Amino acid sequence: MQIELLSPSLIDVPSDAKKVYPDAVAALAESFQQIGQRVPVEVITSASGRFRLVFGAKRLQAAASLGIEIRAIVRQPAEFASNAEIRRTSISEALYRHKLTALEHSIDVADWCAIWRAAHPVKRGPKAKQELSADSALNSDDEQMETAEAFSGTFSEAAQRFLKISRRNVFNALKIAGISADLRDRIDLNRDLADNQAALLDIAAQPYERASRVVDLLVDGKAATVADAIALIDEVPRSNPPASWEKLNDRFTRLKPNEQDAFFAMNEAAVMRWVAERKAARR
């Protein structure tokens, strides 16, 4: 492994790389100007003299926007067994390093699971069923849950918690990743929607045409929830808007355990009052 200074123009970004948002590029470019590039990107060299990006798309675009060279770990093709290994490395780096939206996390987990499935074909009957790619679909909820259990079982319990890759997490990820790619691109325009797992699962459960209309209504701000969008599509009266506590609960359930603990600590008096009232009511 060696680290070199490369021109961003010599580095090719894979077509399946995550979208990079302008604000992220601008913020990183500002950081580069202030403290320099602390973490190198990773690339693979080729006989043509160009390089393929493994990870670091935001850093690459930030350097390109400043017109400066970028520090890169340069690896040889022989260091990777296959394109799937390159993709797995990219996914691992994203899961361990970055805060992903629920949509991004689901796609990465589903891709990783597909790579694992391709290496471990499911045996049904006399012939093994070969899983083809990240785009290959499982046929039923039972198959998805079976795959989710087997794939998540390859990780320790600690890794499952940290990476949000338990059996249920993987099952939900497979569902969300099943949303059509063009709809996922539109969902990405609304970061709140892209980070709302419950809404994504509701969208995934809809047929394509209906899901497309739901996404349009949510992204355009004409509906606040999937239920509202469906009510508009079906031309039925909308349900009452959610109460303040329901909105708060929706955000609370998406917090990490340590963040939930901090919320409890900040509202300890209210929590203790509620507990005392519950105990009194049971007497």
N, C-alpha and C positions, 0 to 999 in steps of 0.2 A: 504494500500500500504506500502511495506517495501523494503528497499534496502539492498541487501546482496552481499557478495563476493562469486563468484561461479567459479568453474573450467570450462573453455571453453569446456572440453571434455564431460561435462554433459548436454550441450545445443545442441538440435537438430535444424538444419536450414531447414525450409520448402523447398520442391523441387521447388516451383515457385518463390523463392527468386531471386533477381537480381544477376547477376554475379558480383563478386568482382575482380577488377583488381589489379595485383601484386603491381603496383606503389602506388595505394591508400593504400594498406595494409602497405607497407614499410614506407610511409609518416606518417601514423597514429601511427605506432610502434615507429617511431622516436619521434613523439610528446608525446607519453606516457612516453618515457624515459626522456624527457626534463621537461614536466609540469604535467605528470600524466593523468589519464583518468578523464576528466571534466564532461562528459555527460554519464550517465549510459545507458545500453541497456535495453530493456524490454522483459521479458519472462513470460511464463505461467507455473505454476507448474503442476505436474501430480502425480498420485498415485505410479508410478514406481520409483519415486525419481529423474527422469530426468526432463528437462525443454524444452519448445518449444519457439523458438525465435519469437518475434513479430516484432521488428525492431532493427537495430544495427549490421548488418552482417559485415560491414567493421571493426567496433570496436572489434567485437568478433574475427575475424581472426587476427587482429593486436595483441590482447592479447595472442592468441594461439601461434603466431609466436615468442613471447617473453617468452612463458612458464610461464605466470603470471595469477593470478585470475582476473576476470572482475567484475566490479560493475554493478549490475543488479537490476532493479525494478522488484520485483516478484509479479505477480498477480495470483489470483485464477481463475480457469475455470468459476466459477459462475459469474465472473465480465463481461463475454462476452456472449451475447445471442446466438451466433452461430459462426461457422467458417467464415461466411461471415462478421460478425462484426470484427473478428480478422483481416481478410484481409483488410477491410476498414480502420481500425486503422493503419495498416502498410502502406497503400497507402497514407493516410493523412499525416503521418509523413514524408514520402519521398517528397511529393509535397510541404509541407511547409518549409522543412529544406534544401533540396538539390537542386543543379542545375542539372537538368536532361537533357539528350539529347532529341531531338525531338521524337526519337523512344521510349525511356523509358517513357517519359511523355505521349505519345499516348497510350501505353499499360496500364499504370496506370489509365488514365482517362477512357479508354474503360472498364477496369475491374470494376472500381467504378460505371460506368454507368450500367454495367451488374448486379451488386449487387442491384442497385436501381431498375432496371427493374424487377428483380426477386421478389422484395418486392411490386412492383406496376405493376402487369400483365396488359397488354394492352387488353381492351375489344373490340372485333370485332365480331359483330353478337351476337347470344344468349349465347355464351360461351366465357369465358375469355381465352385469349391466354397467357399461362404461359411461361415467358422467363426462360430458364433453367440455364444458367451459363455464365461465362465470355467468353466461347467458342461459345455461341449461336450466330448465325448470323442473322442480319436483312435482309429482302429479297430485298429491293430496296432503291434507294437514297431517295425517299419520306419518307419511314419508318425511315431511318437513320436520316433525317433532323427533322422529327416529334419527334423522341426520343431525339435527341440532344437539341431541343428547350425545351422540357418538363424537361429534366434532368438539363440543365443549369439554368432553371428558378427556381430551388430549392435553388440557391445561390444568394446572394446579388450582385449588380453590382460591388462593390469593390472586393468581393471574386472572381468574374468572371475575373476581370482584373488581380488580383494578381496571381491566379492559372492558368491563361490562359485556362479558362473553359467556354468561351462564346459558343453560339450556333454553330458558325462556327468552333471554336476550337474543340468542341466535335465531330462535323461531320467529320472533318479531322482526328481526333484521331481514330474514328471508322473505317475509311478507312484504315489508316496505320496499325492499330492493326489487320486488316484482312489479312495482309501479313503472309504467312505460317510461323510457329514457327521455322522451320529449316532455312528458309531464314533470319529471324530476327536474329538468332544466328550468321549467317555469316556476316550480315550487322554490327553487334556489333563489329566485328574485325576491322572495319574502323570507328573511332569515328567521322571523318568529315562527312562521309556518314550518320552515325546514327543521326547526328544533322542537316541534310539537309532536312527540311520538304518537299520542292518542289520535290526533288529527290525521297523521300519515297512515296509521292503521285503518282508519275509517275510509280514507281515500283508496287505499289498496284493496278494500273489500268491494269497491264499486266496479261495474263494467267500464270499459275504456271511455266510451262516449259520455257517460254520466260523470265519471271521474274528471274528464277534461273540463266539463262545464263547472263542476265544483271548484276545481283549481282556478279557473278563470275568475269566478266570483270572489274567491278568497284573496287572490293576488291583486285584483282590482279594488279591493276594499268594499265590495258591495254586500259581502256577507262576513260576519265575524267568526262563525264556526261552521263546521261541516254540516251540522244539523240545520243551521240557518240557510246554507246554500241549497241543501236538498229541499227545504220548504219552499224556497223561491222557484226551484226547478219544477217541483210538483204543484206549484200554485196553491199551496195550503197556508193557512195562517201560521206565522212564525211563533215559536215558543217564546215565553217570557224571557227577556234578557237575563243572563246569569247575575245573581246577587254578588255583592262585593266579596263576600267570604268564599263564594264558589270560584271567582277569578283568582283569589289569593291561593286557594287550595290547588288549583291547576298549576300554578307556578311552584308552590311548595313541594308538590310530589316530584318535581323534576330537579330538586336540589340534591346535592350530594349529602350523605349522612352527616358529615361534619358541619355542613352548612345548615342542615335541619337542627342539629344540636345548638348551633349558635343562635338560631331563631328562637328555640325554646328558652335559652338562657336570657335573651333580651325580653321575653314575655313570660318570665317565670311566675310573676304575681298572678297573671291571668290564668296560667296553667294550673297553679296550685288552687286558685279559687274554683276552677271548673272541677278539679279532682275532689275537693271538699264537698261541693254541691252534689256530685255524683254519689259520693259515699253516704251523704245525708239522705238522699232520695231512696237508697236501697234499704234503709233501716225500717 
